[in-house]
Amino acid sequence: MLPTVIIGAQWGDEGKGKIVDLLAKNSDIVVRFNGGNNAGHTVVVKSERFPLSLLPSGVLQKKKLFISQGVVIAPDVLLSEIDFFKKRGVEVDLLIDRRSNIIMPYHRWLDAATEASKGDKKVGSLKLGIGYCYEDRNNRHGIRFEDLINPKILKVKLEIEFELVKKRLESVYNFKVDLKLGQIYKEYKTYGLKLKKYIGDVSWEVYKSLGLRKIIFEGAHGTFLDGNFGTYPYTTAVNTISGSVFSYVGFPPQKLNVLGIVKAYTTRVGSGPFPAELNDDTGTFLQERGKEIGTVSKRKRRCGWLDMVMLKYANRLNGFDCLALTKLDVLTGLPFIKIVTSYQCGGKLTEDFPSSLTELEKCKPIFKSLPGWHDTISGIKRYQNLPKNCRLYIETIEKLLKVPVKYISVGAERSEIIIK
């Protein structure tokens, strides 16, 4: 009974929430293991959209939910999500690792001040304080969940951190701090009292469950937002590849079932190089038909053709056992569909994704063109009933990547999926 880790193979927004929801039905535990509330997952049930940014996407299947220490928590956002589901009759069965770090108001201030100071070199931060919370964690200045629920410790740590950050904001960024220490303490003490019942040791609970219970590890963001191997600096502050699950949750390295989530085309939010980007009518078609607007950011996503150079690199980093192909229905109606098969970089043809951002910015995509299809696929339940050209597209992806496509999403609803 291998645990399954679900990883975005592109720049995030691949539709991980829907696949986690599907697999959670036959699982026991769903663990969110990285990122913060800058990662939005959405599940659609009977036309109602359930947006998630911190709760694991197994919540709608009423499974045991874990948030590991690899996640940074905005307590106001988490409480809002819990309340959202309670009002809909869903009792949230949640365990939060006591070692998780807490996003404080001054993390958001630092995020906003730093982004503003970059001028034209902005990286597209959502100013939610995620990176600065991780910075404090790594510099051993962080406030952990176990501190949040202890008013005495919370007050001592806040008194130290608040003054340091205030000086930094006012002296370096000329940023006016509106909130006072007492206001923050009162607000966060209340959060701690409300969240206290969810505290536990996720690492230990996962370790005890290995081999005995079906576990899904839900990754946030996507491979190309990985802080080490993504398109740095247009990345997140965390590791997003499959191997990071071991240190972010806290259990020994072992064999996992790695499921890569791949959107049928490529999108990204914010700045940074994007070789396959379409700045034409087709790009607009994909953006509008795919409703490509960020769940959390509310920004339009840049759109382009599927990039096999990216996916081969993602496969090398993650070791995909199989793929889930999402938003395939969005491509319906296009006369032809292209796949990036290689890059032209400095006069050389390559199928390897460049490790240098400077080199990547100079790369031009080389395409393979396939015929499109016009028949609606959203109601189809069996792979054999998909249009011939639609199956050709899927099989071309499998052939080029040498990884089987097991799940095919043909619509937004949780029921609109084919298991191949």
PAKOL-958115 format. One line per 2 residues: their letters; for each residue x, z negated, y of C-alpha. Coordinates in Angstrom, 2 decimals. Layout:
<atoms>
a = X:Z:Y  ... $
</atoms>
This chain:
<atoms>
ml = 0.00:0.00:0.00  2.22:1.32:2.78 $
pt = 1.48:0.33:6.38  0.63:3.28:8.62 $
vi = 2.20:3.71:12.05  0.44:6.08:14.44 $
ig = 2.69:7.80:16.96  2.03:10.29:19.74 $
aq = 4.22:13.36:19.22  4.12:14.62:22.81 $
wg = 3.84:13.00:26.27  0.98:10.71:25.30 $
de = -2.75:11.44:25.68  -2.80:13.09:22.24 $
gk = -5.99:11.35:21.09  -4.49:8.43:19.18 $
gk = -7.52:6.21:19.83  -9.86:8.46:17.87 $
iv = -7.52:8.63:14.88  -6.93:4.85:14.88 $
dl = -10.69:4.35:14.96  -11.10:6.72:11.99 $
la = -8.42:5.07:9.84  -9.40:1.54:10.86 $
kn = -12.66:1.92:8.97  -10.77:1.54:5.68 $
sd = -8.09:-0.84:6.96  -7.89:-4.61:7.42 $
iv = -5.62:-5.11:10.45  -4.87:-2.98:13.52 $
vr = -1.75:-3.93:15.49  -0.99:-2.69:19.00 $
fn = 2.80:-2.90:19.16  4.12:-1.52:22.46 $
gg = 3.40:-0.71:26.09  0.91:-2.18:28.51 $
nn = -2.34:-1.28:30.20  -0.85:1.97:31.48 $
ag = -1.66:3.43:28.05  -5.30:4.48:27.76 $
ht = -7.05:5.27:24.49  -10.65:6.47:24.33 $
vv = -13.13:6.47:21.44  -16.44:8.35:21.76 $
vk = -19.42:7.12:19.70  -22.83:8.78:20.10 $
se = -21.76:10.21:23.46  -20.73:6.78:24.80 $
rf = -17.10:6.54:25.83  -15.17:3.36:25.05 $
pl = -11.99:3.29:27.17  -9.22:0.97:25.95 $
sl = -5.90:0.07:27.49  -4.84:-3.16:25.73 $
lp = -7.20:-3.90:22.86  -6.29:-2.01:19.66 $
sg = -8.59:0.94:18.96  -9.82:-0.72:15.76 $
vl = -12.12:-2.91:17.85  -15.16:-0.67:17.27 $
qk = -14.70:-0.99:13.51  -14.75:-4.81:13.96 $
kk = -11.34:-5.27:12.33  -8.75:-7.99:12.75 $
lf = -6.81:-7.08:15.90  -3.24:-8.08:16.70 $
is = -1.28:-7.65:19.93  2.42:-8.02:19.20 $
qg = 5.23:-9.31:21.38  6.23:-5.73:22.15 $
vv = 3.18:-5.44:24.42  3.09:-6.72:28.00 $
ia = -0.30:-8.13:28.94  -2.30:-7.96:32.15 $
pd = -4.65:-10.89:31.46  -7.33:-9.74:33.92 $
vl = -7.48:-6.34:32.21  -7.54:-7.83:28.71 $
ls = -10.35:-10.26:29.59  -12.33:-7.42:31.14 $
ei = -12.02:-5.38:27.94  -13.03:-8.31:25.75 $
df = -16.05:-8.91:27.98  -16.94:-5.20:27.85 $
fk = -17.28:-5.33:24.06  -18.98:-8.72:23.96 $
kr = -21.74:-7.34:26.19  -22.23:-4.59:23.60 $
gv = -22.53:-7.03:20.73  -18.99:-6.61:19.41 $
ev = -17.20:-9.90:18.78  -13.46:-9.36:19.27 $
dl = -11.38:-10.83:16.42  -8.04:-10.99:18.21 $
li = -4.63:-12.60:17.75  -1.99:-12.36:20.51 $
dr = 1.64:-13.14:19.82  2.79:-16.16:21.81 $
rs = 5.99:-14.27:22.72  4.14:-11.49:24.59 $
ni = 5.09:-11.28:28.27  2.56:-11.49:31.07 $
im = 2.25:-9.01:33.95  2.17:-10.92:37.23 $
py = 0.96:-9.71:40.65  4.54:-9.48:41.91 $
hr = 5.37:-7.00:39.13  2.74:-4.69:40.59 $
wl = 4.08:-5.21:44.11  7.62:-4.36:43.01 $
da = 6.33:-1.27:41.21  4.49:-0.03:44.29 $
at = 7.34:-0.82:46.69  9.96:0.87:44.50 $
ea = 7.88:3.99:43.93  7.22:4.34:47.66 $
sk = 10.94:4.00:48.41  11.79:7.00:46.19 $
gd = 10.06:9.52:48.45  10.16:12.99:46.90 $
kk = 11.87:11.61:43.79  8.85:9.60:42.61 $
vg = 8.51:9.44:38.81  4.73:9.06:38.82 $
sl = 4.44:5.33:38.17  0.87:4.00:38.06 $
kl = 2.12:0.89:39.92  0.73:-1.44:37.28 $
gi = 3.92:-3.48:37.03  4.68:-2.57:33.43 $
gy = 8.35:-1.71:33.92  9.05:-4.77:36.05 $
cy = 7.44:-7.05:33.50  9.77:-5.61:30.86 $
ed = 12.66:-6.00:33.30  11.90:-9.71:33.65 $
rn = 11.58:-10.05:29.90  14.96:-8.43:29.31 $
nr = 16.59:-10.49:32.08  15.06:-13.67:30.61 $
hg = 12.92:-14.28:33.68  9.62:-13.48:32.00 $
ir = 6.48:-15.56:31.76  5.27:-15.47:28.17 $
fe = 1.79:-15.91:26.78  2.77:-19.37:25.56 $
dl = 3.67:-20.23:29.19  0.39:-18.85:30.53 $
in = -1.64:-21.31:28.46  0.50:-24.29:29.50 $
pk = -0.34:-25.10:33.17  2.71:-27.31:33.71 $
il = 5.22:-24.76:32.46  3.37:-21.94:34.24 $
kv = 3.63:-23.77:37.56  7.37:-24.46:37.20 $
kl = 8.18:-20.87:36.25  5.99:-19.44:39.01 $
ei = 7.66:-21.58:41.66  11.04:-20.16:40.67 $
ef = 10.05:-16.52:40.20  7.71:-16.17:43.17 $
el = 10.30:-17.11:45.78  12.93:-14.81:44.27 $
vk = 10.59:-11.82:44.19  9.21:-12.53:47.66 $
kr = 12.72:-12.44:49.14  13.48:-9.23:47.29 $
le = 10.30:-7.52:48.47  10.60:-8.60:52.09 $
sv = 14.35:-8.12:52.50  14.90:-4.93:50.51 $
yn = 11.58:-3.08:50.77  10.10:-4.60:53.93 $
fk = 7.00:-5.26:51.82  4.55:-7.89:53.08 $
vd = 3.38:-10.34:50.41  -0.26:-11.30:50.97 $
lk = -0.99:-13.67:48.08  0.35:-17.22:48.18 $
lg = 1.87:-19.06:45.25  -1.07:-21.43:44.94 $
qi = -3.55:-18.56:44.68  -1.59:-16.91:41.89 $
yk = -1.20:-20.17:40.00  -4.91:-20.96:40.19 $
ey = -5.91:-17.45:39.06  -3.46:-17.28:36.15 $
kt = -4.16:-20.83:34.98  -7.78:-19.75:34.59 $
yg = -6.73:-16.69:32.60  -4.68:-18.91:30.32 $
lk = -7.61:-21.23:29.63  -9.81:-18.25:28.69 $
lk = -7.20:-16.58:26.46  -5.77:-19.71:24.81 $
ky = -7.91:-19.38:21.68  -6.26:-16.06:20.80 $
ig = -2.66:-17.32:20.58  -0.71:-17.02:17.32 $
dv = 2.37:-15.64:15.57  1.69:-11.97:14.94 $
sw = 5.10:-11.44:13.33  4.38:-14.06:10.67 $
ev = 0.82:-12.88:10.05  1.97:-9.27:9.58 $
yk = 4.81:-10.33:7.29  2.40:-12.30:5.07 $
sl = 0.03:-9.32:4.91  2.54:-6.62:3.94 $
gl = 1.59:-5.06:0.63  -1.58:-7.12:0.41 $
rk = -3.71:-5.78:3.25  -4.06:-2.34:4.82 $
ii = -2.29:-2.39:8.20  -2.30:0.17:11.00 $
fe = 0.32:-0.05:13.73  -1.02:1.61:16.86 $
ga = 1.60:3.07:19.16  1.06:3.66:22.86 $
hg = 2.23:6.60:24.97  4.13:9.39:23.19 $
tf = 7.54:10.28:21.82  8.67:12.04:25.00 $
ld = 7.93:8.93:27.06  10.36:6.87:24.97 $
gn = 12.70:4.95:27.28  15.78:6.09:25.33 $
fg = 14.97:9.48:23.79  12.26:10.83:26.07 $
ty = 12.60:12.90:29.24  14.30:10.05:31.13 $
py = 13.73:8.97:33.90  10.20:10.37:33.55 $
tt = 9.47:7.90:30.80  8.06:4.44:30.17 $
av = 10.01:1.18:29.99  9.59:0.90:26.21 $
nt = 10.45:2.59:22.95  7.63:4.71:21.63 $
is = 9.09:6.11:18.40  8.16:4.89:14.93 $
gs = 11.27:2.79:14.26  10.54:0.53:17.23 $
vf = 7.61:-1.01:15.36  9.99:-3.23:13.37 $
sy = 11.52:-5.03:16.36  8.36:-4.99:18.49 $
vg = 6.26:-6.62:15.76  8.98:-8.50:13.92 $
fp = 9.22:-7.52:10.26  11.99:-5.97:8.11 $
pq = 12.69:-2.21:8.13  10.89:-0.55:5.24 $
kl = 9.07:2.60:4.24  6.07:3.40:6.42 $
nv = 3.45:6.10:6.39  4.13:7.80:9.74 $
lg = 1.22:9.77:11.19  2.05:11.98:14.16 $
iv = -0.75:12.75:16.60  -0.43:16.25:18.08 $
ka = -2.73:17.76:20.67  -3.45:21.43:19.89 $
yt = -1.77:22.28:23.19  0.61:20.27:25.39 $
tr = -0.18:18.04:28.37  1.67:15.58:30.53 $
vg = 0.83:13.37:33.50  3.13:12.96:36.46 $
sg = 6.46:14.53:37.32  9.23:15.86:35.11 $
pf = 10.24:19.08:33.32  7.58:20.84:31.23 $
pa = 8.88:24.14:29.75  5.53:25.19:28.25 $
el = 3.46:24.48:31.38  0.86:27.05:32.41 $
nd = 0.33:27.37:36.15  -2.34:30.04:35.76 $
dt = -5.96:30.55:34.74  -5.23:29.57:31.14 $
gt = -3.75:26.27:32.29  -6.86:25.67:34.39 $
fl = -9.05:26.59:31.40  -7.29:24.00:29.21 $
qe = -7.48:21.33:31.92  -11.19:21.85:32.56 $
rg = -12.34:22.51:28.99  -10.24:19.63:27.64 $
ke = -11.35:17.25:30.42  -7.67:16.51:30.93 $
ig = -7.85:13.52:33.24  -5.91:10.34:32.45 $
tv = -7.95:7.46:30.99  -6.04:4.94:33.12 $
sk = -4.33:7.08:35.77  -7.39:9.27:36.58 $
rk = -4.91:12.02:37.41  -5.27:15.59:36.21 $
rr = -2.93:16.36:33.35  -0.62:19.35:33.50 $
cg = -1.38:21.73:30.63  0.59:24.24:28.57 $
wl = 0.93:25.87:25.17  1.92:23.93:22.06 $
dm = 5.69:23.42:22.06  7.30:23.52:18.62 $
vm = 10.76:22.71:20.00  9.34:19.40:21.22 $
lk = 7.55:18.73:17.95  10.64:19.36:15.84 $
ya = 12.52:16.84:17.95  9.63:14.37:17.68 $
nr = 9.64:14.81:13.90  13.39:14.15:13.76 $
ln = 12.96:10.90:15.68  9.83:9.66:13.90 $
gf = 9.88:11.17:10.39  6.25:12.30:10.22 $
dc = 4.61:12.24:6.80  1.58:14.13:8.11 $
la = -0.10:15.16:11.35  -3.44:14.75:13.06 $
lt = -4.22:17.80:15.21  -6.56:16.91:18.07 $
kl = -8.64:18.85:20.60  -8.50:22.04:18.55 $
dv = -11.97:22.94:19.81  -10.61:23.26:23.36 $
lt = -8.79:26.46:22.37  -12.02:28.19:21.31 $
gl = -12.71:31.29:23.35  -9.13:32.20:24.25 $
pf = -8.27:35.82:23.31  -4.82:34.75:22.11 $
ik = -2.93:31.49:21.65  0.79:31.02:22.07 $
iv = 3.24:28.62:20.45  6.67:27.90:21.92 $
ts = 9.15:28.55:19.11  12.47:28.27:20.98 $
yq = 14.08:27.91:24.41  16.34:30.25:26.34 $
cg = 18.93:27.90:27.83  21.89:29.21:29.81 $
gk = 21.89:32.56:28.05  21.57:30.99:24.59 $
lt = 18.56:30.80:22.30  17.96:27.37:20.79 $
ed = 15.33:25.55:18.71  16.88:22.17:19.59 $
fp = 15.37:20.06:22.34  18.09:19.38:24.96 $
ss = 19.31:15.81:25.32  20.18:16.51:28.97 $
lt = 17.39:16.57:31.55  19.46:18.88:33.73 $
el = 19.71:21.36:30.86  16.02:21.03:30.00 $
ek = 15.02:21.91:33.55  16.79:25.28:33.14 $
ck = 15.17:26.17:29.80  12.65:28.99:29.51 $
pi = 10.17:29.05:26.61  10.09:31.80:23.98 $
fk = 6.62:32.33:22.50  4.96:33.43:19.30 $
sl = 1.49:34.86:19.97  -1.46:34.40:17.61 $
pg = -5.02:35.77:17.79  -7.69:33.40:19.10 $
wh = -11.18:32.71:17.80  -14.58:32.68:19.48 $
dt = -16.88:30.87:17.04  -17.75:27.25:17.86 $
is = -15.96:24.83:15.53  -17.31:21.46:16.70 $
gi = -19.93:21.07:13.96  -17.69:22.14:11.08 $
kr = -16.97:19.55:8.37  -14.83:21.51:5.89 $
yq = -11.47:23.16:6.50  -12.47:26.32:4.62 $
nl = -15.33:26.90:7.05  -13.08:27.11:10.11 $
pk = -12.61:30.65:11.53  -9.78:32.59:9.89 $
nc = -7.68:32.70:13.07  -8.20:28.97:13.58 $
rl = -6.83:28.29:10.09  -3.95:30.68:10.81 $
yi = -3.04:28.60:13.86  -3.02:25.36:11.85 $
et = -1.04:26.88:8.99  1.50:28.33:11.43 $
ie = 2.09:24.83:12.82  2.56:23.48:9.29 $
kl = 4.97:26.27:8.40  7.09:25.91:11.53 $
lk = 7.24:22.11:11.43  7.24:21.71:7.64 $
vp = 4.78:18.81:7.94  1.19:19.00:6.65 $
vk = -1.79:18.69:8.97  -4.17:16.18:7.35 $
yi = -6.66:15.41:10.14  -8.22:18.00:12.44 $
sv = -10.31:16.91:15.42  -12.89:19.52:16.39 $
ga = -14.79:17.55:19.06  -14.79:14.36:21.11 $
er = -17.14:12.35:18.86  -15.60:10.06:16.21 $
se = -17.57:12.05:13.57  -16.18:15.42:14.63 $
ii = -13.12:15.44:12.41  -12.04:17.32:9.32 $
ik = -9.89:15.68:6.66  -7.84:18.46:5.04 $
</atoms>
